[in-house]
C-alpha cells in the first residue's frame, strides 16, 4: 500500500470500529458491524504489510504498559468481539427467560455453522462446549475399556488431556502407554514412527496434541490417524494450541475427535470451546451431563447443560466472523512468517537454545 492508501485504510477501519452500535438483534449486533470490518479488510485483501497487521493489533486493548505474550494460555478478545458479546449480555438481561429458553435458537445454530465451516466439517459434527478439558474428559469417560486395554498418550501431552484417562480409565486396569517424543526432530517421519511402534494389538485409542504446549511442536495427526484406523484404533486430539493458529481441515486430518478451547487463538469470550466428533464415531460418546432432552441423538446431546452462558457462545460466533474477515489464509501465512522471523533473530545467538523443531511440518 502507498502511505496515503494506508492512512485511508486505518482511518476507515477506525471509523468502522467507532461506529459499532448497541443493537437489539443478533443479525444487526453481529453481522452488520463485523460486515463493515470485513468490507474494510476486503479493500486490503492483498495487503500483508506491517501497517495492515498493526490495524489488527490495535483491536486488542490491554492495560497501560502491558505487553502481552501469553496468548497460548488465554487470549484477549478484540474490541468488536467484546462489543458484540456485551450486547448479547445486555439483550439477555433485558428479557432473561426469552433469550435463555429458545429466543436465540437460530443464532446458536448459526454459530455452530460458522464454527463448522471454519474447520471444514459438517455442523452436525460440532458441539459447543466450555473448553478443551471438558472435551478430553468427555472422550475419556465415554469408553467402557477393559483391563489390559491400552491408550497411547505421549509424555508431552497436556495434563488436562492425560488426567482424564488416569481418573476415568486407568483405575479400571487399562494401561497408559507414554512414548517419549523427541524434542527437536528433523522430520515428522521420526514422530510418525514413534506412534507406529507404540501401537499393539491391545491399543484402543491414541490421544495426542495437535500442538504441544511445552515446545510448540506440531504433531502429525493425519499420518497417525491413517495408521491407527488401519488397525482399528481411534484417535482423539487436544487442539487447544492449534485452533486459529493456522488452517485446519478436520476431515482432512482424519481424527475421530478434536477438542479445542476458543479463548486462545480464536479470541472468543472465555468459557467457550469447540468439540468435533466425526459422524461415524459419535456413537462412542456419552454426555458428561444429562438433563431434559437427553434422548436427543444428535451431537447437541453433548452440550445439554440446561442453563448456560449463551452470550459467550454467541460471542464465539462473533470471533469466528472476525477471523474470517481478516482471512484464515492470511493468518496462516502470518503465523509462519513470524516464526521464521523470530528464529532468524535467535538461532545464531549462543545465549539461546531453541527447543522447537525448525521444519514448518513440525
ChimeraX attribute file (.defattr): number of C-alpha atoms within 10 A of each C-alpha:
attribute: neighborCount
match mode: 1-to-1
recipient: residues
	/A:1	14
	/A:2	7
	/A:3	9
	/A:4	8
	/A:5	11
	/A:6	17
	/A:7	13
	/A:8	12
	/A:9	20
	/A:10	17
	/A:11	12
	/A:12	16
	/A:13	21
	/A:14	16
	/A:15	13
	/A:16	19
	/A:17	17
	/A:18	12
	/A:19	11
	/A:20	19
	/A:21	14
	/A:22	16
	/A:23	16
	/A:24	14
	/A:25	14
	/A:26	19
	/A:27	11
	/A:28	15
	/A:29	21
	/A:30	27
	/A:31	17
	/A:32	15
	/A:33	24
	/A:34	25
	/A:35	16
	/A:36	19
	/A:37	23
	/A:38	23
	/A:39	15
	/A:40	19
	/A:41	21
	/A:42	14
	/A:43	10
	/A:44	17
	/A:45	15
	/A:46	11
	/A:47	15
	/A:48	14
	/A:49	11
	/A:50	9
	/A:51	16
	/A:52	18
	/A:53	14
	/A:54	11
	/A:55	17
	/A:56	15
	/A:57	11
	/A:58	12
	/A:59	17
	/A:60	16
	/A:61	12
	/A:62	11
	/A:63	7
	/A:64	6
	/A:65	6
	/A:66	8
	/A:67	8
	/A:68	10
	/A:69	9
	/A:70	10
	/A:71	13
	/A:72	15
	/A:73	13
	/A:74	16
	/A:75	20
	/A:76	22
	/A:77	24
	/A:78	19
	/A:79	16
	/A:80	23
	/A:81	28
	/A:82	20
	/A:83	21
	/A:84	29
	/A:85	27
	/A:86	18
	/A:87	22
	/A:88	27
	/A:89	19
	/A:90	15
	/A:91	19
	/A:92	20
	/A:93	13
	/A:94	12
	/A:95	11
	/A:96	13
	/A:97	11
	/A:98	13
	/A:99	18
	/A:100	18
	/A:101	11
	/A:102	11
	/A:103	14
	/A:104	19
	/A:105	11
	/A:106	11
	/A:107	19
	/A:108	20
	/A:109	15
	/A:110	15
	/A:111	22
	/A:112	24
	/A:113	18
	/A:114	20
	/A:115	25
	/A:116	21
	/A:117	14
	/A:118	20
	/A:119	19
	/A:120	15
	/A:121	19
	/A:122	17
	/A:123	19
	/A:124	16
	/A:125	21
	/A:126	26
	/A:127	24
	/A:128	24
	/A:129	24
	/A:130	23
	/A:131	20
	/A:132	26
	/A:133	22
	/A:134	21
	/A:135	30
	/A:136	25
	/A:137	21
	/A:138	20
	/A:139	25
	/A:140	26
	/A:141	18
	/A:142	16
	/A:143	15
	/A:144	10
	/A:145	19
	/A:146	13
	/A:147	12
	/A:148	14
	/A:149	19
	/A:150	24
	/A:151	27
	/A:152	22
	/A:153	24
	/A:154	21
	/A:155	15
	/A:156	20
	/A:157	20
	/A:158	18
	/A:159	10
	/A:160	15
	/A:161	25
	/A:162	23
	/A:163	16
	/A:164	20
	/A:165	22
	/A:166	16
	/A:167	13
	/A:168	18
	/A:169	24
	/A:170	20
	/A:171	11
	/A:172	15
	/A:173	14
	/A:174	20
	/A:175	20
	/A:176	21
	/A:177	16
	/A:178	15
	/A:179	15
	/A:180	13
	/A:181	17
	/A:182	14
	/A:183	15
	/A:184	15
	/A:185	17
	/A:186	14
	/A:187	14
	/A:188	19
	/A:189	11
	/A:190	12
	/A:191	20
	/A:192	18
	/A:193	12
	/A:194	17
	/A:195	22
	/A:196	13
	/A:197	9
	/A:198	17
	/A:199	20
	/A:200	13
	/A:201	10
	/A:202	13
	/A:203	22
	/A:204	19
	/A:205	24
	/A:206	24
	/A:207	23
	/A:208	27
	/A:209	26
	/A:210	24
	/A:211	23
	/A:212	20
	/A:213	17
	/A:214	12
	/A:215	14
	/A:216	17
	/A:217	26
	/A:218	21
	/A:219	20
	/A:220	20
	/A:221	21
	/A:222	17
	/A:223	19
	/A:224	22
	/A:225	21
	/A:226	15
	/A:227	15
	/A:228	21
	/A:229	15
	/A:230	9
	/A:231	14
	/A:232	12
	/A:233	20
	/A:234	19
	/A:235	24
	/A:236	26
	/A:237	25
	/A:238	27
	/A:239	22
	/A:240	29
	/A:241	23
	/A:242	23
	/A:243	24
	/A:244	23
	/A:245	20
	/A:246	17
	/A:247	17
	/A:248	16
	/A:249	14
	/A:250	21
	/A:251	14
	/A:252	12
	/A:253	15
	/A:254	17
	/A:255	25
	/A:256	22
	/A:257	25
	/A:258	27
	/A:259	31
	/A:260	29
	/A:261	30
	/A:262	30
	/A:263	27
	/A:264	25
	/A:265	23
	/A:266	22
	/A:267	26
	/A:268	30
	/A:269	27
	/A:270	20
	/A:271	16
	/A:272	22
	/A:273	26
	/A:274	25
	/A:275	27
	/A:276	28
	/A:277	25
	/A:278	20
	/A:279	15
	/A:280	9
	/A:281	13
	/A:282	16
	/A:283	13
	/A:284	11
	/A:285	18
	/A:286	17
	/A:287	19
	/A:288	17
	/A:289	13
	/A:290	15
	/A:291	11
	/A:292	9
	/A:293	12
	/A:294	13
	/A:295	9
	/A:296	11
	/A:297	11
	/A:298	14
	/A:299	24
	/A:300	18
	/A:301	20
	/A:302	23
	/A:303	18
	/A:304	21
	/A:305	17
	/A:306	12
	/A:307	8
	/A:308	12
	/A:309	14
	/A:310	19
	/A:311	23
	/A:312	22
	/A:313	25
	/A:314	27
	/A:315	29
	/A:316	33
	/A:317	27
	/A:318	29
	/A:319	30
	/A:320	22
	/A:321	23
	/A:322	23
	/A:323	19
	/A:324	17
	/A:325	19
	/A:326	20
	/A:327	15
	/A:328	18
	/A:329	12
	/A:330	17
	/A:331	19
	/A:332	15
	/A:333	15
	/A:334	16
	/A:335	13
	/A:336	14
	/A:337	11
	/A:338	11
	/A:339	13
	/A:340	14
	/A:341	10
	/A:342	11
	/A:343	13
	/A:344	11
	/A:345	9
	/A:346	13
	/A:347	12
	/A:348	10
	/A:349	10
	/A:350	7
	/A:351	8
	/A:352	9
	/A:353	10
	/A:354	14
	/A:355	13
	/A:356	17
	/A:357	19
	/A:358	16
	/A:359	14
	/A:360	12
	/A:361	12
	/A:362	18
